[in-house]
Amino acid sequence: MSDLEPAAARKPQKACCAPSAGREPHACCAPQQHVRAISEAARARMVRLPGGNFLMGSNSAEVFPEDGEGPVRAVTLQPFWIDRGTVTNHRFRVFAQETGYRTDAERYGWSFVFWLHIPRSRFRQLVEDTVAQAPWWCKVCGADWMAPEGPGSNIAGREDHPVVHVSWNDAVAYAQWSGQRLPTEAEWEYAARGGLQQKLYPWGDKLRPNGEHRCNIWQGTFPEHDTAEDGYSGTCPVEAFPPNGFGLYSMTGNTWEWCADWFSADFHKTADRNNPNGPPSGTERVMKGGSFLCHKSYCNRYRVSARSHNTPDSSTSHMSFRCTFSE
């Protein structure tokens, strides 16, 4: 066991759901534009949502006020289309092969990997550093979407899992290639609710209705031991659990999902609530949905109203995205 590993057992810091990379600014931080028409194949992977009015945010006792999770407010959206699931390794590979695109993790040569997913025998060799406030996050040289746990790993058998180690910049590049865009936070939350009003999760208020797991999150003691009672340690196939009322998969757990909006904890309190787009500028982008690392003792952000944020250049083994399209 390396001297880095015991540090990962320190008391979790709830504020650090995902570490920031702190890399140089990237050209893809420019506004999103559609560069080609959406294909019929891409549209076939989407669901059309009618939009209209819905109640966004939450006043539940479980919310994190410092995140700007509340207050509850009425929001109006135009109709839009959204991917049934997160973009998979298979779909991202098609994009990369057709365009020659290299992700931020590939260009910079490293990404963040959760410590328990790194082979013990190669821990010292692979881990360059750990995050001070969240030492279970390890900087691994050579980790990227094709090698999720670093050199020696691959995505064989995980073609239907969400692509990970993709930054916001990478997600925008994929969306532009496919004729889509990233969802606004309001669109994402409306979609995640699946037609339900003010419920904690896409299926209701109970995390495990009738004792059944409905999403891929952490079970056990974080960050030392994941019992994988839901059937998975790490990512799972996009369609591993039942869809919500709109027919959308993995809106909670599995991987965090990038949204188009800049993050602010209070902008939404006074902003326009008709097709809101978030603040006009910022330093970090919104992420929604939680991940396989979320646990009630740590992140606890797998509610549909929960939100987090990270810099557009950051990439980890638990962050992905899905796309939307406006008519």
C-alpha positions in Angstrom: 0.0 0.0 0.0 1.4 3.4 -0.9 1.7 6.3 1.5 -0.9 8.2 -0.6 -3.6 5.7 0.0 -4.3 6.2 3.7 -5.0 9.9 3.0 -8.1 8.9 1.1 -9.7 7.8 4.3 -9.8 11.3 5.8 -13.2 12.7 6.6 -15.0 13.6 3.4 -15.5 17.2 2.5 -19.0 17.7 1.1 -18.0 20.7 -1.0 -15.7 18.7 -3.3 -17.9 16.6 -5.5 -15.4 16.9 -8.4 -11.9 18.3 -8.4 -11.0 21.2 -10.7 -8.1 20.8 -13.1 -6.8 24.4 -13.2 -5.6 24.0 -16.7 -5.1 26.8 -19.3 -8.2 28.4 -20.9 -9.5 26.5 -24.0 -10.9 28.0 -27.2 -14.1 25.9 -26.8 -15.2 28.2 -24.0 -16.8 30.4 -26.8 -20.6 30.3 -27.1 -22.1 27.1 -28.6 -23.1 27.1 -32.2 -24.7 24.4 -34.3 -22.2 23.5 -37.0 -24.3 21.0 -38.9 -27.9 19.8 -39.1 -28.8 17.1 -36.6 -28.9 13.7 -38.2 -31.9 11.3 -38.1 -29.8 8.8 -36.2 -29.1 11.4 -33.5 -32.7 12.5 -33.3 -33.8 8.8 -33.0 -31.8 8.7 -29.7 -33.8 11.6 -28.3 -37.1 12.3 -26.8 -39.2 15.4 -27.6 -40.4 17.2 -24.4 -43.3 19.6 -24.6 -41.9 22.3 -22.2 -44.3 24.6 -20.5 -44.3 25.5 -16.8 -42.7 23.6 -14.0 -41.4 24.2 -10.5 -37.6 24.3 -10.4 -35.4 24.0 -7.3 -36.4 22.6 -3.9 -37.1 23.8 -0.4 -36.5 20.3 1.1 -34.6 20.0 4.3 -31.9 18.0 2.4 -30.9 20.9 0.1 -27.6 22.7 0.3 -28.5 26.5 0.4 -24.9 27.4 -0.4 -25.3 25.7 -3.8 -28.3 27.8 -4.7 -30.6 24.8 -4.8 -33.5 26.9 -3.8 -35.8 28.6 -3.7 -38.6 26.9 -5.6 -39.6 29.0 -8.6 -41.9 28.7 -11.5 -40.0 28.4 -14.8 -41.3 28.3 -18.4 -39.6 26.4 -21.2 -40.1 26.0 -24.9 -40.3 22.5 -26.3 -37.0 20.8 -26.9 -35.5 17.4 -27.6 -33.1 15.6 -25.2 -30.9 12.5 -25.4 -32.5 9.4 -23.8 -29.2 8.7 -22.0 -25.8 10.1 -21.6 -23.4 10.0 -24.5 -21.8 6.6 -24.5 -18.2 5.5 -25.1 -19.4 4.1 -28.4 -20.9 7.3 -29.6 -17.9 9.4 -28.5 -15.6 7.0 -30.3 -17.5 7.6 -33.5 -17.1 11.3 -33.0 -13.4 11.1 -32.2 -12.7 8.8 -35.2 -14.6 11.0 -37.7 -13.0 14.3 -36.5 -9.7 13.4 -35.0 -10.7 15.3 -31.9 -8.5 15.1 -28.8 -10.0 15.7 -25.4 -8.6 18.1 -22.8 -7.4 15.0 -20.8 -5.5 13.8 -23.9 -4.0 17.1 -24.7 -2.8 17.8 -21.2 -1.8 14.2 -20.6 -3.8 13.5 -17.4 -7.1 13.4 -15.6 -8.6 12.6 -12.2 -9.3 9.0 -11.2 -11.0 7.8 -8.0 -8.4 6.1 -5.9 -10.2 2.7 -5.4 -10.3 2.2 -9.2 -6.5 2.4 -9.6 -4.8 -1.1 -9.4 -3.1 -1.4 -6.0 0.0 -2.9 -7.6 0.5 0.1 -9.8 -0.7 2.9 -7.5 2.7 4.5 -6.9 3.5 4.2 -10.6 0.3 5.8 -11.9 -0.5 8.5 -9.3 1.3 11.7 -9.7 -0.6 13.6 -6.9 -3.8 13.8 -5.0 -6.3 16.6 -4.3 -5.6 18.1 -0.9 -9.3 18.5 0.2 -10.3 15.2 -1.4 -7.4 12.8 -1.5 -9.5 10.1 -3.0 -9.1 12.0 -6.2 -5.8 11.1 -7.9 -4.0 12.9 -10.8 -3.2 10.0 -13.2 -1.0 10.6 -16.2 -2.4 8.9 -19.2 -6.0 8.7 -17.9 -8.6 9.7 -20.5 -11.8 8.5 -22.0 -10.1 5.5 -23.7 -8.2 4.6 -20.6 -10.5 5.5 -17.7 -8.3 4.1 -15.0 -5.0 5.2 -16.6 -2.5 3.3 -18.8 -3.3 -0.4 -19.1 -7.1 0.2 -18.8 -9.5 0.4 -21.7 -13.2 0.7 -22.5 -13.7 -2.9 -23.9 -17.0 -4.2 -22.6 -18.0 -0.6 -21.6 -19.2 0.6 -24.9 -22.7 1.3 -23.5 -21.3 3.1 -20.4 -21.2 6.9 -20.3 -18.0 8.4 -21.7 -16.0 9.9 -18.9 -12.9 12.1 -18.6 -14.7 14.6 -20.8 -14.5 18.3 -19.9 -17.2 20.9 -20.7 -15.1 21.9 -23.6 -15.1 18.3 -24.9 -18.9 18.0 -24.4 -19.5 21.2 -26.4 -17.2 20.0 -29.2 -19.2 16.7 -29.5 -22.5 18.6 -29.4 -21.4 21.0 -32.2 -20.3 18.0 -34.3 -23.7 16.2 -33.8 -25.8 19.3 -34.5 -26.9 19.5 -30.9 -26.1 21.5 -27.8 -25.8 21.1 -24.1 -29.0 21.5 -22.1 -29.5 24.5 -19.9 -29.8 23.7 -16.2 -33.6 24.4 -16.4 -34.0 22.1 -19.3 -32.0 19.4 -17.6 -34.0 19.6 -14.4 -37.3 19.7 -16.2 -36.3 16.5 -18.1 -35.0 14.8 -14.9 -38.3 15.3 -13.1 -40.0 13.2 -15.8 -43.3 15.0 -15.4 -43.4 14.8 -11.5 -43.7 17.9 -9.5 -41.4 18.7 -6.6 -40.2 15.1 -6.0 -36.7 14.4 -4.7 -35.8 11.9 -7.4 -36.9 11.1 -11.0 -39.3 8.4 -9.7 -40.6 10.0 -6.4 -39.5 10.8 -2.9 -38.1 7.4 -1.7 -34.6 6.7 -2.7 -35.3 2.9 -2.8 -39.0 2.3 -3.4 -39.9 -1.2 -2.1 -36.2 -1.7 -1.4 -35.3 -1.5 -5.1 -32.3 0.4 -6.3 -33.2 2.9 -9.0 -29.8 4.5 -9.6 -26.1 4.0 -9.4 -24.7 5.7 -6.3 -22.4 4.7 -3.5 -23.3 2.1 -0.9 -21.1 1.4 2.1 -18.6 3.7 3.8 -17.2 6.5 1.7 -14.5 6.6 0.5 -13.1 3.4 1.8 -15.5 0.7 0.8 -18.2 0.5 -1.8 -20.5 -2.6 -1.3 -22.0 -2.1 -4.8 -25.4 -3.2 -3.5 -26.9 -1.6 -6.6 -24.9 -4.0 -8.8 -22.1 -1.6 -9.8 -18.9 -0.1 -8.5 -17.9 2.6 -11.0 -20.0 3.5 -14.0 -22.8 1.2 -15.3 -24.5 1.0 -18.7 -26.6 4.0 -19.5 -29.8 2.0 -19.5 -29.0 -0.2 -16.5 -32.0 1.2 -14.5 -35.6 2.0 -15.5 -36.2 5.3 -17.2 -38.2 8.2 -15.7 -41.7 9.3 -16.8 -40.3 10.9 -20.0 -38.4 7.8 -21.0 -35.0 9.2 -20.0 -32.2 7.1 -18.4 -29.7 7.8 -15.7 -30.9 11.2 -14.8 -29.7 10.5 -11.2 -26.4 8.9 -10.3 -23.9 7.1 -12.6 -22.1 10.3 -13.8 -22.4 14.0 -13.3 -23.7 15.8 -16.5 -22.4 19.1 -17.8 -25.0 21.8 -18.5 -24.6 24.9 -20.7 -25.0 27.4 -17.9 -22.3 29.3 -16.0 -22.7 28.6 -12.3 -23.9 31.1 -9.7 -25.4 30.4 -6.3 -27.8 33.4 -6.5 -28.2 34.7 -10.1 -31.4 32.6 -10.5 -33.2 34.4 -7.6 -33.8 37.5 -9.7 -33.2 36.3 -13.2 -35.7 35.9 -16.0 -37.6 32.6 -15.6 -38.7 32.3 -19.2 -36.2 29.9 -20.8 -33.4 30.8 -18.4 -29.8 30.4 -19.5 -27.9 31.2 -16.3 -25.6 34.2 -15.8 -23.9 35.8 -18.8 -20.4 34.9 -17.6 -18.5 33.0 -14.9 -15.6 30.7 -14.1 -17.4 27.4 -13.7 -20.1 25.5 -15.4 -23.1 23.8 -13.9 -23.2 20.0 -13.4 -26.3 18.0 -12.5 -27.4 14.5 -11.5 -24.7 13.2 -9.1 -22.6 10.1 -9.7 -21.7 6.7 -8.6 -19.6 8.4 -5.9 -22.6 10.2 -4.3 -23.4 9.1 -0.7 -25.5 10.6 2.0 -22.4 11.1 4.2 -20.5 12.9 1.4 -21.8 14.5 -1.8 -25.5 13.7 -1.3 -26.4 15.5 -4.5 -28.4 12.9 -6.4 -31.6 14.8 -6.0 -33.0 16.3 -9.2 -32.8 19.8 -7.8 -29.2 19.4 -6.6 -26.4 21.1 -8.4 -22.6 21.4 -8.5 -20.0 23.1 -10.7 -16.5 22.8 -12.1 -14.2 24.7 -14.5 -14.8 24.0 -18.2 -11.4 22.3 -18.6 -11.8 19.8 -15.8 -12.2 16.1 -16.4 -12.7 13.1 -14.0 -13.8 9.5 -14.1 -17.4 10.4 -13.0 -18.3 13.3 -15.3 -20.2 13.0 -18.6 -23.0 14.7 -20.6 -26.1 14.4 -22.7 -27.2 16.7 -25.5 -30.4 18.6 -26.4 -31.8 20.2 -29.6 -34.2 23.0 -30.1 -36.8 22.9 -32.9 
